[in-house]
Amino acid sequence: MKYILAAALLLASIAGMHSAEPAAATVRQRRPVLLLYSGWQTINIGDMGHTVGTLHILERELPDVPVVWWAAALNDGVRQLHERRFPKVRIVQGTVNERGEPDTAELREAVQDAALIVANSKPGLSTPVMRIAQHLGKPWGCYGHSLEADTFMKRPELIAQFSTAAFIFCRDMQTLATVRKAGIAAKHIAFGPDGCFGIDVRDDAKADAWLAAHGLKERGFITIMLRTNTPKHPERDDPLNPQHPTEQQQRDDEMRAAKFREVMTAWVRDTGLKIVIAPEVDKEIAHNKRLLFDPLPDDVKAQVVLRDTFWLPDEAASVFANARIVVCHEPHSCIIALAMGTPILHPSSLIHGPKREMFADIGLRDWLLDLDAQPAGEITAAVMKIHADFPAAVAKVKAAMHFVTEQQAATMRVVAALLSR
């Protein structure tokens, strides 16, 4: 009898061993998945840069975490870029209704699998993520956001919603103060740089060919970029992209462009080096020609290259890596340039919100200017100061990016702890 019992126990043990194998495999397949909501537009290299930057941070700091990208906007070029650089990252699309229910099967599956949903860097709210989190009780967080100072005064109901977040990383200290002042009760509230700072995609072959075709040499040119009060979408109106600009908004565009033209004229005549006028947003190509290039004196115009085609962030990054200085009214071309090791100048406008403060918060306050309040001579002086001691400027970039990388690692430790629960 004891031999029969021993045999039975042995068989049970062997059966248990075999049955444990698929169970272990199932556990491996069910590693906590992070769902990243990102990619707000395909007509803005900054919005494209958010996604590739944050994916690189996740890859570097959390290499074993499966990531799904929930793309708010997508086209063939952006998809191909992502498939080349992040072949393991699955891409899904879809929207959610007022109840937080996804409208596509692929998004429903991704949401169900997600252990954490992250709304990537942007100004304002990530309403779809908050709706899903409320509907399904999923952990969620904001990664590198900016909020206007009156956000919670205008909409006090958001205080309770934001308090459900697992983390809120603010990409500027003004936003961090706004969140803390509102009494948000999220467990982790801290400074966390814009995801675009993590960008590492490049297309050197395409950029080198374009630079060679226009006689542009490494560190032998600066770039200039303007943001105008003009429509971005024919069906959409917003304060920064008005369908029908007011007379004051048109005067503001002319005033800002005139200052940039003064800077450009001084640069060419004093240094003999070239300038690239390039777009951060595709709609600015025509306005760059109208406001920046066409009115230039002929001797200056001969040294200026007007880029008349749009680009993906990988080509832009490679061009910025070759520039001496990137001067941009918008912040994200500056961010991409810093990630490539290139000094920047950000003559910004207060209307663009607290995100402009990102550069001061990482140690580059000297390179943050007020385009509306400061005269062109001060902007020119700031450009020439960088040019005059270029090695010191490059060292300054390196120090700022070292700080950024440390902050990125700190944010990912919080994410890792959440996923390990």
C-alpha positions as CSV (number, residue, x, y, z in Angstrom):
1,M,0.0,0.0,0.0
2,K,2.8,2.4,0.9
3,Y,4.4,1.8,-2.5
4,I,1.1,2.7,-4.2
5,L,0.9,5.8,-2.1
6,A,4.5,6.8,-2.9
7,A,3.9,6.3,-6.6
8,A,0.8,8.4,-6.4
9,L,2.7,11.2,-4.7
10,L,5.5,11.0,-7.2
11,L,3.0,11.3,-10.1
12,A,1.3,14.2,-8.4
13,S,4.6,15.9,-8.0
14,I,5.6,15.4,-11.6
15,A,2.2,16.7,-12.7
16,G,2.6,19.7,-10.5
17,M,6.0,20.5,-12.0
18,H,4.5,20.4,-15.5
19,S,1.5,22.4,-14.6
20,A,3.8,25.1,-13.0
21,E,5.5,25.8,-16.3
22,P,2.6,27.4,-18.1
23,A,1.7,29.2,-14.9
24,A,5.1,30.7,-14.7
25,A,4.9,31.6,-18.4
26,T,1.6,33.3,-17.7
27,V,3.2,35.3,-14.9
28,R,6.0,36.4,-17.2
29,Q,3.4,37.4,-19.9
30,R,1.5,39.5,-17.4
31,R,4.2,41.8,-16.3
32,P,2.8,45.2,-15.4
33,V,2.1,47.2,-18.5
34,L,2.5,50.9,-18.7
35,L,0.1,52.7,-21.1
36,L,1.5,56.1,-22.3
37,Y,-1.0,58.6,-23.6
38,S,1.0,60.9,-25.9
39,G,1.5,62.3,-29.3
40,W,-0.9,65.3,-29.4
41,Q,-0.1,66.4,-33.0
42,T,1.9,65.4,-36.0
43,I,2.3,69.0,-37.2
44,N,4.6,70.0,-34.3
45,I,8.0,68.5,-33.7
46,G,7.7,69.3,-30.0
47,D,4.5,67.2,-29.7
48,M,6.2,64.4,-31.6
49,G,9.3,64.8,-29.4
50,H,7.3,64.3,-26.2
51,T,6.6,60.7,-27.1
52,V,10.0,59.6,-28.4
53,G,11.7,61.4,-25.4
54,T,9.6,59.7,-22.8
55,L,9.8,56.3,-24.4
56,H,13.6,56.6,-24.3
57,I,13.5,57.5,-20.6
58,L,11.3,54.5,-19.9
59,E,13.6,52.3,-22.0
60,R,16.7,53.5,-20.2
61,E,15.4,53.5,-16.6
62,L,12.8,50.7,-16.8
63,P,14.0,48.4,-19.5
64,D,11.9,45.4,-18.4
65,V,8.6,47.2,-18.3
66,P,6.3,46.6,-21.4
67,V,5.0,49.9,-22.8
68,V,2.1,50.6,-25.0
69,W,1.8,53.9,-26.7
70,W,-1.8,55.3,-26.9
71,A,-1.3,57.8,-29.8
72,A,-3.6,60.8,-29.8
73,A,-2.4,61.6,-33.3
74,L,-0.5,59.5,-35.8
75,N,0.6,59.6,-39.4
76,D,2.7,57.2,-41.6
77,G,5.9,59.1,-41.0
78,V,5.6,59.2,-37.2
79,R,4.6,55.5,-37.1
80,Q,7.6,54.5,-39.2
81,L,9.9,56.6,-36.9
82,H,8.6,54.8,-33.9
83,E,8.7,51.4,-35.4
84,R,12.4,51.9,-36.3
85,R,13.4,53.3,-32.9
86,F,11.0,51.5,-30.5
87,P,10.0,48.2,-32.3
88,K,8.8,46.6,-29.0
89,V,6.3,49.4,-28.2
90,R,2.8,48.6,-29.4
91,I,0.8,51.5,-30.8
92,V,-2.9,51.8,-30.2
93,Q,-5.4,54.5,-31.0
94,G,-8.9,55.5,-29.9
95,T,-10.8,57.9,-27.8
96,V,-13.1,57.6,-24.8
97,N,-16.6,58.8,-24.2
98,E,-17.9,60.9,-21.3
99,R,-18.1,57.8,-19.1
100,G,-14.5,56.8,-19.8
101,E,-15.3,53.9,-22.2
102,P,-12.8,53.4,-25.1
103,D,-14.3,53.4,-28.5
104,T,-11.8,50.9,-30.2
105,A,-11.1,47.3,-29.4
106,E,-7.3,47.9,-29.3
107,L,-7.6,50.7,-26.8
108,R,-10.0,48.6,-24.7
109,E,-7.5,45.8,-24.6
110,A,-4.6,48.1,-23.8
111,V,-6.5,49.8,-21.0
112,Q,-7.5,46.5,-19.4
113,D,-3.9,45.3,-19.5
114,A,-2.5,48.5,-18.1
115,A,-1.2,48.5,-14.5
116,L,-0.6,52.3,-14.9
117,I,-1.8,54.9,-17.3
118,V,0.5,57.9,-17.8
119,A,-0.5,61.2,-19.5
120,N,2.6,62.5,-21.1
121,S,3.9,66.1,-21.1
122,K,1.5,68.8,-22.2
123,P,-0.1,72.0,-21.1
124,G,-3.4,71.7,-19.4
125,L,-5.5,68.6,-18.7
126,S,-5.5,65.0,-19.9
127,T,-9.2,64.5,-19.7
128,P,-9.4,61.0,-21.5
129,V,-6.9,59.6,-18.9
130,M,-8.8,61.0,-16.0
131,R,-12.1,59.6,-17.4
132,I,-10.6,56.1,-17.8
133,A,-9.1,56.2,-14.4
134,Q,-12.4,57.2,-12.8
135,H,-14.3,54.6,-14.8
136,L,-12.0,51.6,-14.2
137,G,-10.2,52.6,-11.1
138,K,-6.8,52.5,-12.8
139,P,-3.8,54.1,-11.3
140,W,-2.7,57.1,-13.4
141,G,-0.2,60.0,-13.4
142,C,0.9,63.1,-15.2
143,Y,4.4,63.2,-16.5
144,G,5.9,66.7,-17.1
145,H,2.8,68.9,-17.2
146,S,2.2,72.6,-17.1
147,L,-0.9,74.2,-15.7
148,E,-2.0,77.9,-15.7
149,A,-2.0,79.5,-12.3
150,D,-5.8,79.9,-12.2
151,T,-6.6,76.3,-13.3
152,F,-8.0,75.2,-10.0
153,M,-9.6,78.5,-9.2
154,K,-11.6,78.3,-12.5
155,R,-12.4,74.6,-12.0
156,P,-12.3,73.7,-8.3
157,E,-13.8,70.3,-9.2
158,L,-10.4,69.3,-10.6
159,I,-8.9,69.3,-7.2
160,A,-10.6,66.1,-6.3
161,Q,-9.8,64.6,-9.7
162,F,-6.1,65.4,-9.5
163,S,-5.9,64.1,-6.0
164,T,-6.6,60.6,-7.3
165,A,-3.4,60.7,-9.4
166,A,-0.6,58.3,-8.3
167,F,1.8,61.1,-9.2
168,I,1.9,64.6,-10.7
169,F,5.3,65.6,-12.2
170,C,5.3,69.3,-13.1
171,R,7.7,70.4,-15.8
172,D,8.1,73.9,-14.3
173,M,8.2,75.2,-10.8
174,Q,5.4,77.6,-11.3
175,T,3.1,74.7,-12.1
176,L,4.4,72.8,-9.0
177,A,3.5,75.8,-6.9
178,T,0.0,76.0,-8.5
179,V,-0.6,72.3,-7.7
180,R,0.6,72.5,-4.1
181,K,-1.3,75.8,-3.5
182,A,-4.5,74.1,-4.6
183,G,-4.1,71.4,-1.9
184,I,-3.9,68.5,-4.3
185,A,-3.6,65.3,-2.3
186,A,-1.8,63.1,-4.8
187,K,0.9,61.1,-3.1
188,H,3.8,62.1,-5.3
189,I,3.9,65.8,-6.4
190,A,7.3,66.9,-7.7
191,F,9.3,68.6,-10.4
192,G,9.7,66.4,-13.4
193,P,11.2,67.6,-16.7
194,D,9.2,67.6,-20.0
195,G,9.5,64.2,-21.6
196,C,11.0,65.8,-24.7
197,F,14.3,66.2,-22.9
198,G,14.8,62.4,-23.3
199,I,14.8,62.6,-27.1
200,D,17.6,60.6,-28.8
201,V,16.2,60.0,-32.3
202,R,18.3,61.3,-35.2
203,D,18.4,61.1,-38.9
204,D,22.0,62.2,-39.7
205,A,21.9,61.0,-43.3
206,K,18.9,63.1,-44.2
207,A,20.1,66.1,-42.2
208,D,23.7,65.9,-43.6
209,A,22.4,65.9,-47.2
210,W,20.1,68.9,-46.5
211,L,22.9,70.8,-44.8
212,A,25.4,70.1,-47.6
213,A,22.9,71.2,-50.2
214,H,22.6,74.6,-48.5
215,G,26.3,75.1,-47.7
216,L,25.8,74.8,-43.9
217,K,28.8,73.7,-41.9
218,E,29.0,72.1,-38.5
219,R,28.6,74.8,-35.8
220,G,28.7,77.4,-38.6
221,F,25.0,78.6,-38.4
222,I,22.3,79.5,-36.0
223,T,18.6,78.7,-36.3
224,I,15.7,81.1,-35.8
225,M,12.1,80.1,-35.2
226,L,9.0,82.3,-34.7
227,R,5.5,81.5,-33.3
228,T,2.7,83.6,-34.8
229,N,-0.9,84.3,-33.9
230,T,-2.3,82.4,-36.8
231,P,-4.7,79.5,-37.3
232,K,-3.3,76.0,-36.9
233,H,-6.4,74.0,-37.7
234,P,-9.0,75.3,-40.1
235,E,-11.8,74.0,-37.8
236,R,-10.4,74.9,-34.4
237,D,-9.9,78.2,-32.6
238,D,-7.8,78.8,-29.5
239,P,-6.0,81.7,-27.9
240,L,-2.6,80.8,-29.4
241,N,-3.9,79.9,-32.8
242,P,-6.8,82.2,-33.6
243,Q,-8.8,81.8,-36.7
244,H,-9.2,85.5,-37.1
245,P,-6.2,87.3,-35.4
246,T,-7.1,90.7,-33.9
247,E,-5.2,93.8,-35.0
248,Q,-3.3,93.7,-31.8
249,Q,-2.2,90.1,-32.4
250,Q,-1.1,91.0,-35.9
251,R,0.9,93.9,-34.4
252,D,2.5,91.5,-31.9
253,D,3.6,89.2,-34.7
254,E,5.1,92.1,-36.6
255,M,6.9,93.4,-33.5
256,R,8.4,90.0,-32.6
257,A,9.5,89.3,-36.2
258,A,11.1,92.8,-36.4
259,K,13.2,92.0,-33.3
260,F,14.3,88.7,-34.7
261,R,15.2,90.4,-38.0
262,E,17.4,92.8,-36.1
263,V,19.1,89.8,-34.4
264,M,19.6,88.1,-37.7
265,T,21.0,91.2,-39.4
266,A,23.5,91.7,-36.6
267,W,24.5,88.0,-36.6
268,V,25.2,87.9,-40.3
269,R,27.1,91.2,-40.5
270,D,29.1,90.7,-37.3
271,T,30.0,87.0,-37.7
272,G,29.7,86.3,-41.4
273,L,28.0,83.0,-40.4
274,K,24.7,81.7,-41.8
275,I,21.2,81.4,-40.4
276,V,18.5,78.7,-40.9
277,I,14.9,79.8,-40.5
278,A,13.1,76.6,-39.5
279,P,9.7,75.6,-38.3
280,E,8.7,74.0,-35.0
281,V,5.1,73.9,-36.3
282,D,4.3,73.3,-39.9
283,K,2.0,76.3,-40.2
284,E,4.9,78.7,-39.5
285,I,6.7,77.9,-42.8
286,A,4.7,80.5,-44.7
287,H,4.8,83.0,-41.9
288,N,8.5,82.6,-41.5
289,K,8.9,83.6,-45.2
290,R,6.4,86.5,-44.9
291,L,7.7,88.0,-41.6
292,L,11.3,86.9,-41.2
293,F,12.9,86.2,-44.6
294,D,11.2,88.5,-47.2
295,P,11.8,91.8,-45.4
296,L,15.5,91.1,-44.7
297,P,18.2,93.3,-46.4
298,D,19.6,91.6,-49.5
299,D,23.1,91.2,-48.0
300,V,21.7,89.4,-45.0
301,K,19.2,87.4,-47.0
302,A,22.1,85.9,-49.0
303,Q,23.3,84.2,-45.8
304,V,19.9,82.9,-44.7
305,V,18.4,79.6,-45.6
306,L,14.6,79.4,-45.4
307,R,13.5,75.8,-44.7
308,D,10.3,75.5,-46.8
309,T,9.5,71.9,-45.9
310,F,8.4,70.3,-42.6
311,W,10.3,67.6,-40.9
312,L,10.2,64.9,-38.3
313,P,12.0,65.3,-34.9
314,D,14.8,63.0,-35.9
315,E,15.9,65.1,-38.8
316,A,15.4,68.3,-36.8
317,A,17.5,66.8,-34.0
318,S,20.3,66.1,-36.4
319,V,20.2,69.7,-37.8
320,F,20.1,71.2,-34.3
321,A,23.1,69.0,-33.3
322,N,25.1,70.8,-36.0
323,A,23.9,74.3,-35.2
324,R,25.9,76.7,-33.1
325,I,22.9,78.1,-31.3
326,V,19.2,77.4,-31.6
327,V,17.1,80.5,-31.0
328,C,13.4,79.7,-30.8
329,H,10.2,81.5,-29.7
330,E,8.8,78.1,-28.9
331,P,10.3,75.8,-26.2
332,H,10.6,72.4,-27.7
333,S,13.1,73.1,-30.5
334,C,15.2,74.4,-27.6
335,I,14.7,71.2,-25.7
336,I,15.6,69.0,-28.6
337,A,18.7,71.2,-29.2
338,L,19.8,70.8,-25.5
339,A,19.4,67.1,-25.7
340,M,21.7,67.2,-28.7
341,G,24.3,69.2,-26.8
342,T,23.6,72.5,-28.5
343,P,23.3,75.9,-26.7
344,I,19.9,77.7,-26.9
345,L,18.2,81.0,-26.4
346,H,14.5,81.1,-25.7
347,P,13.1,84.6,-26.3
348,S,9.5,83.7,-25.3
349,S,6.2,85.4,-24.7
350,L,4.3,85.2,-21.4
351,I,1.1,84.3,-23.3
352,H,2.7,80.9,-24.0
353,G,2.3,80.0,-20.3
354,P,4.5,78.7,-17.5
355,K,6.3,76.1,-19.6
356,R,8.8,78.9,-20.6
357,E,10.1,78.6,-17.0
358,M,11.5,75.1,-17.7
359,F,14.8,76.5,-18.8
360,A,15.3,78.6,-15.7
361,D,14.4,75.6,-13.6
362,I,17.2,73.5,-15.0
363,G,19.8,76.2,-14.5
364,L,19.6,78.2,-17.8
365,R,17.8,81.3,-16.6
366,D,20.3,83.5,-18.6
367,W,19.0,81.9,-21.8
368,L,15.4,82.6,-21.0
369,L,14.3,86.1,-22.4
370,D,11.1,88.0,-22.8
371,L,10.7,88.6,-26.5
372,D,7.9,91.1,-25.9
373,A,9.5,93.2,-23.2
374,Q,13.2,93.1,-24.0
375,P,14.7,95.1,-26.9
376,A,16.3,93.4,-29.9
377,G,19.7,94.6,-28.7
378,E,19.5,92.5,-25.5
379,I,18.6,89.4,-27.5
380,T,21.4,90.0,-29.9
381,A,23.8,90.5,-26.9
382,A,22.7,87.2,-25.4
383,V,23.3,85.4,-28.8
384,M,26.8,87.0,-29.2
385,K,27.7,86.1,-25.6
386,I,27.1,82.4,-26.3
387,H,29.0,82.7,-29.6
388,A,32.0,84.5,-28.0
389,D,32.6,81.7,-25.4
390,F,31.2,78.7,-27.1
391,P,33.0,76.1,-25.0
392,A,31.6,77.6,-21.8
393,A,28.1,77.5,-23.4
394,V,28.5,73.8,-24.3
395,A,29.6,73.0,-20.8
396,K,26.6,74.8,-19.5
397,V,24.3,72.6,-21.7
398,K,26.1,69.5,-20.3
399,A,25.5,70.6,-16.7
400,A,21.8,71.3,-17.3
401,M,21.3,68.0,-19.1
402,H,23.1,66.1,-16.3
403,F,20.6,67.7,-13.8
404,V,17.7,66.8,-16.2
405,T,18.9,63.1,-16.4
406,E,19.0,62.9,-12.6
407,Q,15.5,64.2,-12.3
408,Q,14.3,61.8,-15.0
409,A,15.8,58.9,-13.0
410,A,14.0,60.1,-9.8
411,T,10.7,60.2,-11.6
412,M,11.2,56.7,-12.9
413,R,11.9,55.3,-9.4
414,V,8.4,56.5,-8.5
415,V,6.9,54.8,-11.6
416,A,8.9,51.6,-10.8
417,A,7.6,51.4,-7.3
418,L,4.0,51.8,-8.5
419,L,4.4,49.0,-11.1
420,S,6.0,46.7,-8.5
421,R,2.9,46.6,-6.3
